[in-house]
Amino acid sequence: MSQVLLYPMVTEKAVNIIEEENKLVFVVAKKAAKHEIKKEVESLYEVKVDKVNIVNDMKGRKKAIVKINKKFKANDIAIKLGVL
């Protein structure tokens, strides 16, 4: 993928978020900032990002929950990534 986005999350919860809330979940680099993640997702997948939330999980990973603009479908990106 890239230096910022490491890989997409493929869990049941992540898939539900894609379908219900038009959001994608990525595991990102420890030093990645919200604006870097937003820029990276917009350039890689040619979509508009509304918001980026960061969560550090119990396994020591940094996850980015990326809200995709309603003009675009998170489903389409997830299919390209092989998540769905």
A tleap script that builds the chain and sets N, CA, C and O, in Angstrom:
source leaprc.protein.ff14SB
mol = sequence {
  NMET SER GLN VAL LEU LEU TYR PRO MET VAL
  THR GLU LYS ALA VAL ASN ILE ILE GLU GLU
  GLU ASN LYS LEU VAL PHE VAL VAL ALA LYS
  LYS ALA ALA LYS HIE GLU ILE LYS LYS GLU
  VAL GLU SER LEU TYR GLU VAL LYS VAL ASP
  LYS VAL ASN ILE VAL ASN ASP MET LYS GLY
  ARG LYS LYS ALA ILE VAL LYS ILE ASN LYS
  LYS PHE LYS ALA ASN ASP ILE ALA ILE LYS
  LEU GLY VAL CLEU
}
set mol.1.N position { 0.833 -1.195 0.000 }
set mol.1.CA position { 0.000 0.000 0.000 }
set mol.1.C position { 0.877 1.257 0.000 }
set mol.1.O position { 1.277 1.734 -1.062 }
set mol.2.N position { 1.173 1.790 1.182 }
set mol.2.CA position { 1.976 3.013 1.249 }
set mol.2.C position { 2.694 3.075 2.591 }
set mol.2.O position { 2.591 2.160 3.408 }
set mol.3.N position { 3.416 4.157 2.801 }
set mol.3.CA position { 4.113 4.346 4.076 }
set mol.3.C position { 3.137 4.719 5.193 }
set mol.3.O position { 3.394 4.463 6.370 }
set mol.4.N position { 2.011 5.331 4.802 }
set mol.4.CA position { 1.033 5.795 5.795 }
set mol.4.C position { 0.003 4.709 6.079 }
set mol.4.O position { -0.185 4.315 7.229 }
set mol.5.N position { -0.663 4.226 5.036 }
set mol.5.CA position { -1.664 3.164 5.185 }
set mol.5.C position { -0.947 1.816 5.100 }
set mol.5.O position { -0.317 1.512 4.087 }
set mol.6.N position { -1.038 1.017 6.147 }
set mol.6.CA position { -0.356 -0.277 6.123 }
set mol.6.C position { -1.232 -1.346 5.467 }
set mol.6.O position { -0.810 -1.999 4.513 }
set mol.7.N position { -2.456 -1.523 5.984 }
set mol.7.CA position { -3.390 -2.476 5.375 }
set mol.7.C position { -4.806 -2.210 5.884 }
set mol.7.O position { -4.982 -1.622 6.951 }
set mol.8.N position { -5.829 -2.648 5.115 }
set mol.8.CA position { -7.217 -2.460 5.561 }
set mol.8.C position { -7.586 -3.496 6.619 }
set mol.8.O position { -7.082 -4.619 6.591 }
set mol.9.N position { -8.453 -3.129 7.541 }
set mol.9.CA position { -8.941 -4.073 8.554 }
set mol.9.C position { -10.008 -4.959 7.923 }
set mol.9.O position { -10.896 -4.475 7.221 }
set mol.10.N position { -9.912 -6.254 8.179 }
set mol.10.CA position { -10.899 -7.192 7.643 }
set mol.10.C position { -11.501 -7.961 8.813 }
set mol.10.O position { -11.288 -9.164 8.962 }
set mol.11.N position { -12.259 -7.237 9.641 }
set mol.11.CA position { -12.950 -7.886 10.751 }
set mol.11.C position { -14.448 -7.713 10.528 }
set mol.11.O position { -14.868 -6.918 9.686 }
set mol.12.N position { -15.237 -8.443 11.268 }
set mol.12.CA position { -16.687 -8.345 11.123 }
set mol.12.C position { -17.157 -6.913 11.419 }
set mol.12.O position { -18.010 -6.366 10.720 }
set mol.13.N position { -16.584 -6.330 12.460 }
set mol.13.CA position { -16.953 -4.964 12.834 }
set mol.13.C position { -16.572 -3.969 11.728 }
set mol.13.O position { -17.351 -3.072 11.404 }
set mol.14.N position { -15.384 -4.126 11.155 }
set mol.14.CA position { -14.928 -3.231 10.087 }
set mol.14.C position { -15.841 -3.338 8.869 }
set mol.14.O position { -16.165 -2.327 8.246 }
set mol.15.N position { -16.255 -4.554 8.529 }
set mol.15.CA position { -17.142 -4.761 7.378 }
set mol.15.C position { -18.511 -4.131 7.644 }
set mol.15.O position { -19.104 -3.547 6.738 }
set mol.16.N position { -19.017 -4.243 8.870 }
set mol.16.CA position { -20.297 -3.609 9.212 }
set mol.16.C position { -20.215 -2.088 9.076 }
set mol.16.O position { -21.154 -1.452 8.597 }
set mol.17.N position { -19.095 -1.514 9.496 }
set mol.17.CA position { -18.916 -0.063 9.386 }
set mol.17.C position { -18.907 0.367 7.919 }
set mol.17.O position { -19.456 1.413 7.572 }
set mol.18.N position { -18.284 -0.442 7.059 }
set mol.18.CA position { -18.257 -0.132 5.622 }
set mol.18.C position { -19.677 -0.064 5.081 }
set mol.18.O position { -20.045 0.885 4.389 }
set mol.19.N position { -20.470 -1.081 5.405 }
set mol.19.CA position { -21.816 -1.188 4.838 }
set mol.19.C position { -22.790 -0.181 5.445 }
set mol.19.O position { -23.606 0.391 4.722 }
set mol.20.N position { -22.721 0.047 6.758 }
set mol.20.CA position { -23.726 0.868 7.423 }
set mol.20.C position { -23.380 2.354 7.485 }
set mol.20.O position { -24.272 3.198 7.412 }
set mol.21.N position { -22.078 2.685 7.622 }
set mol.21.CA position { -21.712 4.072 7.877 }
set mol.21.C position { -20.842 4.710 6.794 }
set mol.21.O position { -20.420 5.857 6.938 }
set mol.22.N position { -20.569 3.976 5.708 }
set mol.22.CA position { -19.734 4.474 4.608 }
set mol.22.C position { -18.341 4.883 5.098 }
set mol.22.O position { -17.808 5.925 4.717 }
set mol.23.N position { -17.767 4.022 5.960 }
set mol.23.CA position { -16.436 4.280 6.512 }
set mol.23.C position { -15.521 3.115 6.197 }
set mol.23.O position { -15.969 1.975 6.076 }
set mol.24.N position { -14.229 3.406 6.064 }
set mol.24.CA position { -13.213 2.376 5.877 }
set mol.24.C position { -12.294 2.379 7.093 }
set mol.24.O position { -12.064 3.426 7.699 }
set mol.25.N position { -11.771 1.212 7.448 }
set mol.25.CA position { -10.862 1.115 8.587 }
set mol.25.C position { -9.517 0.584 8.094 }
set mol.25.O position { -9.442 -0.477 7.474 }
set mol.26.N position { -8.454 1.345 8.383 }
set mol.26.CA position { -7.099 0.946 8.001 }
set mol.26.C position { -6.212 0.888 9.230 }
set mol.26.O position { -6.391 1.657 10.174 }
set mol.27.N position { -5.250 -0.032 9.213 }
set mol.27.CA position { -4.172 0.030 10.189 }
set mol.27.C position { -3.133 0.945 9.556 }
set mol.27.O position { -2.734 0.750 8.408 }
set mol.28.N position { -2.702 1.945 10.317 }
set mol.28.CA position { -1.798 2.961 9.774 }
set mol.28.C position { -0.481 2.992 10.545 }
set mol.28.O position { -0.358 2.409 11.622 }
set mol.29.N position { 0.489 3.680 9.976 }
set mol.29.CA position { 1.800 3.828 10.610 }
set mol.29.C position { 1.651 4.580 11.928 }
set mol.29.O position { 0.791 5.450 12.061 }
set mol.30.N position { 2.489 4.243 12.894 }
set mol.30.CA position { 2.434 4.868 14.226 }
set mol.30.C position { 2.545 6.388 14.173 }
set mol.30.O position { 1.913 7.088 14.965 }
set mol.31.N position { 3.346 6.897 13.244 }
set mol.31.CA position { 3.595 8.341 13.184 }
set mol.31.C position { 2.653 9.072 12.233 }
set mol.31.O position { 2.781 10.282 12.046 }
set mol.32.N position { 1.706 8.349 11.628 }
set mol.32.CA position { 0.795 8.968 10.654 }
set mol.32.C position { -0.155 9.948 11.341 }
set mol.32.O position { -0.738 9.637 12.380 }
set mol.33.N position { -0.303 11.132 10.751 }
set mol.33.CA position { -1.230 12.150 11.259 }
set mol.33.C position { -2.526 12.086 10.448 }
set mol.33.O position { -2.558 11.544 9.343 }
set mol.34.N position { -3.583 12.646 11.013 }
set mol.34.CA position { -4.897 12.615 10.352 }
set mol.34.C position { -4.841 13.212 8.947 }
set mol.34.O position { -5.394 12.641 8.006 }
set mol.35.N position { -4.174 14.362 8.803 }
set mol.35.CA position { -4.141 15.018 7.484 }
set mol.35.C position { -3.368 14.174 6.467 }
set mol.35.O position { -3.694 14.195 5.281 }
set mol.36.N position { -2.346 13.432 6.914 }
set mol.36.CA position { -1.599 12.553 6.002 }
set mol.36.C position { -2.472 11.382 5.553 }
set mol.36.O position { -2.467 11.002 4.382 }
set mol.37.N position { -3.212 10.823 6.490 }
set mol.37.CA position { -4.098 9.694 6.180 }
set mol.37.C position { -5.169 10.141 5.186 }
set mol.37.O position { -5.453 9.445 4.210 }
set mol.38.N position { -5.762 11.315 5.445 }
set mol.38.CA position { -6.800 11.854 4.555 }
set mol.38.C position { -6.262 12.037 3.146 }
set mol.38.O position { -6.896 11.619 2.178 }
set mol.39.N position { -5.091 12.662 3.027 }
set mol.39.CA position { -4.484 12.920 1.718 }
set mol.39.C position { -4.192 11.615 0.983 }
set mol.39.O position { -4.430 11.505 -0.220 }
set mol.40.N position { -3.678 10.636 1.707 }
set mol.40.CA position { -3.312 9.348 1.136 }
set mol.40.C position { -4.542 8.601 0.600 }
set mol.40.O position { -4.515 8.086 -0.518 }
set mol.41.N position { -5.614 8.542 1.393 }
set mol.41.CA position { -6.841 7.859 0.965 }
set mol.41.C position { -7.439 8.566 -0.246 }
set mol.41.O position { -7.869 7.911 -1.196 }
set mol.42.N position { -7.469 9.902 -0.220 }
set mol.42.CA position { -8.034 10.658 -1.343 }
set mol.42.C position { -7.249 10.431 -2.633 }
set mol.42.O position { -7.843 10.292 -3.703 }
set mol.43.N position { -5.921 10.391 -2.540 }
set mol.43.CA position { -5.133 10.223 -3.766 }
set mol.43.C position { -5.139 8.771 -4.259 }
set mol.43.O position { -5.209 8.530 -5.464 }
set mol.44.N position { -5.066 7.805 -3.339 }
set mol.44.CA position { -5.034 6.398 -3.754 }
set mol.44.C position { -6.357 5.919 -4.350 }
set mol.44.O position { -6.368 5.190 -5.342 }
set mol.45.N position { -7.471 6.330 -3.742 }
set mol.45.CA position { -8.775 5.780 -4.140 }
set mol.45.C position { -9.676 6.775 -4.853 }
set mol.45.O position { -10.815 6.453 -5.190 }
set mol.46.N position { -9.166 7.998 -5.086 }
set mol.46.CA position { -9.904 9.026 -5.819 }
set mol.46.C position { -11.298 9.272 -5.248 }
set mol.46.O position { -12.291 9.262 -5.976 }
set mol.47.N position { -11.356 9.492 -3.941 }
set mol.47.CA position { -12.605 9.804 -3.251 }
set mol.47.C position { -12.394 11.059 -2.409 }
set mol.47.O position { -11.268 11.530 -2.246 }
set mol.48.N position { -13.490 11.593 -1.877 }
set mol.48.CA position { -13.422 12.735 -0.966 }
set mol.48.C position { -13.607 12.193 0.446 }
set mol.48.O position { -14.562 11.463 0.715 }
set mol.49.N position { -12.699 12.548 1.344 }
set mol.49.CA position { -12.772 12.100 2.736 }
set mol.49.C position { -13.377 13.218 3.578 }
set mol.49.O position { -12.923 14.361 3.521 }
set mol.50.N position { -14.411 12.883 4.366 }
set mol.50.CA position { -15.040 13.874 5.238 }
set mol.50.C position { -14.310 14.004 6.563 }
set mol.50.O position { -14.127 15.110 7.072 }
set mol.51.N position { -13.888 12.861 7.130 }
set mol.51.CA position { -13.352 12.893 8.484 }
set mol.51.C position { -12.457 11.683 8.718 }
set mol.51.O position { -12.662 10.624 8.125 }
set mol.52.N position { -11.461 11.848 9.589 }
set mol.52.CA position { -10.586 10.742 9.972 }
set mol.52.C position { -10.539 10.673 11.499 }
set mol.52.O position { -10.224 11.664 12.158 }
set mol.53.N position { -10.852 9.504 12.057 }
set mol.53.CA position { -10.711 9.271 13.490 }
set mol.53.C position { -9.588 8.279 13.711 }
set mol.53.O position { -9.402 7.353 12.922 }
set mol.54.N position { -8.837 8.473 14.788 }
set mol.54.CA position { -7.717 7.594 15.116 }
set mol.54.C position { -8.040 6.814 16.390 }
set mol.54.O position { -8.543 7.376 17.363 }
set mol.55.N position { -7.745 5.516 16.371 }
set mol.55.CA position { -7.945 4.672 17.544 }
set mol.55.C position { -6.698 3.807 17.725 }
set mol.55.O position { -6.228 3.176 16.779 }
set mol.56.N position { -6.173 3.784 18.941 }
set mol.56.CA position { -5.087 2.853 19.257 }
set mol.56.C position { -5.710 1.656 19.948 }
set mol.56.O position { -6.382 1.811 20.968 }
set mol.57.N position { -5.496 0.450 19.401 }
set mol.57.CA position { -6.146 -0.720 19.986 }
set mol.57.C position { -5.239 -1.426 20.994 }
set mol.57.O position { -4.087 -1.041 21.195 }
set mol.58.N position { -5.781 -2.460 21.615 }
set mol.58.CA position { -5.071 -3.184 22.674 }
set mol.58.C position { -3.864 -3.954 22.153 }
set mol.58.O position { -2.977 -4.309 22.929 }
set mol.59.N position { -3.820 -4.212 20.871 }
set mol.59.CA position { -2.693 -4.950 20.282 }
set mol.59.C position { -1.560 -4.021 19.871 }
set mol.59.O position { -0.571 -4.468 19.289 }
set mol.60.N position { -1.695 -2.731 20.169 }
set mol.60.CA position { -0.642 -1.775 19.859 }
set mol.60.C position { -0.676 -1.249 18.435 }
set mol.60.O position { 0.286 -0.642 17.964 }
set mol.61.N position { -1.790 -1.485 17.751 }
set mol.61.CA position { -1.919 -0.972 16.383 }
set mol.61.C position { -2.607 0.390 16.421 }
set mol.61.O position { -3.383 0.683 17.331 }
set mol.62.N position { -2.312 1.210 15.426 }
set mol.62.CA position { -2.993 2.491 15.266 }
set mol.62.C position { -3.954 2.326 14.094 }
set mol.62.O position { -3.542 2.027 12.973 }
set mol.63.N position { -5.243 2.524 14.372 }
set mol.63.CA position { -6.252 2.350 13.328 }
set mol.63.C position { -6.873 3.694 12.965 }
set mol.63.O position { -7.114 4.541 13.825 }
set mol.64.N position { -7.124 3.866 11.679 }
set mol.64.CA position { -7.789 5.071 11.197 }
set mol.64.C position { -9.160 4.678 10.665 }
set mol.64.O position { -9.281 3.799 9.811 }
set mol.65.N position { -10.186 5.338 11.180 }
set mol.65.CA position { -11.539 5.128 10.679 }
set mol.65.C position { -11.833 6.329 9.785 }
set mol.65.O position { -11.952 7.461 10.253 }
set mol.66.N position { -11.946 6.049 8.481 }
set mol.66.CA position { -12.034 7.105 7.477 }
set mol.66.C position { -13.466 7.207 6.957 }
set mol.66.O position { -13.989 6.263 6.365 }
set mol.67.N position { -14.095 8.364 7.184 }
set mol.67.CA position { -15.468 8.611 6.714 }
set mol.67.C position { -15.394 9.118 5.281 }
set mol.67.O position { -14.812 10.168 5.009 }
set mol.68.N position { -15.991 8.360 4.371 }
set mol.68.CA position { -16.002 8.712 2.948 }
set mol.68.C position { -17.212 9.606 2.664 }
set mol.68.O position { -18.299 9.375 3.194 }
set mol.69.N position { -17.017 10.625 1.827 }
set mol.69.CA position { -18.106 11.520 1.439 }
set mol.69.C position { -19.249 10.716 0.822 }
set mol.69.O position { -19.016 9.721 0.136 }
set mol.70.N position { -20.500 11.158 1.075 }
set mol.70.CA position { -21.664 10.385 0.613 }
set mol.70.C position { -21.785 10.283 -0.905 }
set mol.70.O position { -22.557 9.464 -1.404 }
set mol.71.N position { -21.031 11.107 -1.655 }
set mol.71.CA position { -21.033 11.001 -3.114 }
set mol.71.C position { -20.323 9.727 -3.582 }
set mol.71.O position { -20.518 9.272 -4.709 }
set mol.72.N position { -19.502 9.166 -2.703 }
set mol.72.CA position { -18.731 7.961 -3.033 }
set mol.72.C position { -19.183 6.813 -2.150 }
set mol.72.O position { -19.777 7.025 -1.093 }
set mol.73.N position { -18.896 5.584 -2.596 }
set mol.73.CA position { -19.295 4.410 -1.824 }
set mol.73.C position { -18.058 3.701 -1.255 }
set mol.73.O position { -17.149 3.320 -1.993 }
set mol.74.N position { -18.049 3.537 0.055 }
set mol.74.CA position { -16.960 2.800 0.710 }
set mol.74.C position { -16.968 1.351 0.220 }
set mol.74.O position { -15.922 0.705 0.152 }
set mol.75.N position { -18.168 0.846 -0.123 }
set mol.75.CA position { -18.310 -0.518 -0.651 }
set mol.75.C position { -17.428 -0.741 -1.872 }
set mol.75.O position { -16.760 -1.769 -1.980 }
set mol.76.N position { -17.425 0.233 -2.804 }
set mol.76.CA position { -16.655 0.101 -4.042 }
set mol.76.C position { -15.158 -0.016 -3.757 }
set mol.76.O position { -14.461 -0.825 -4.370 }
set mol.77.N position { -14.674 0.799 -2.821 }
set mol.77.CA position { -13.266 0.752 -2.461 }
set mol.77.C position { -12.929 -0.574 -1.783 }
set mol.77.O position { -11.899 -1.189 -2.059 }
set mol.78.N position { -13.828 -1.001 -0.884 }
set mol.78.CA position { -13.619 -2.260 -0.159 }
set mol.78.C position { -13.549 -3.449 -1.117 }
set mol.78.O position { -12.775 -4.380 -0.897 }
set mol.79.N position { -14.345 -3.417 -2.165 }
set mol.79.CA position { -14.316 -4.487 -3.169 }
set mol.79.C position { -12.976 -4.482 -3.907 }
set mol.79.O position { -12.393 -5.539 -4.149 }
set mol.80.N position { -12.488 -3.284 -4.267 }
set mol.80.CA position { -11.167 -3.172 -4.911 }
set mol.80.C position { -10.060 -3.720 -4.024 }
set mol.80.O position { -9.120 -4.354 -4.503 }
set mol.81.N position { -10.183 -3.464 -2.713 }
set mol.81.CA position { -9.168 -3.906 -1.752 }
set mol.81.C position { -9.277 -5.386 -1.425 }
set mol.81.O position { -8.354 -5.971 -0.858 }
set mol.82.N position { -10.410 -5.993 -1.782 }
set mol.82.CA position { -10.611 -7.407 -1.481 }
set mol.82.C position { -11.141 -7.651 -0.083 }
set mol.82.O position { -11.072 -8.773 0.420 }
set mol.83.N position { -11.679 -6.600 0.558 }
set mol.83.CA position { -12.242 -6.734 1.910 }
set mol.83.C position { -13.635 -7.361 1.830 }
set mol.83.O position { -14.007 -8.170 2.679 }
set mol.84.N position { -14.400 -6.982 0.804 }
set mol.84.CA position { -15.771 -7.524 0.632 }
set mol.84.C position { -15.788 -8.506 -0.537 }
set mol.84.O position { -16.834 -9.073 -0.852 }
savepdb mol mol.pdb
quit
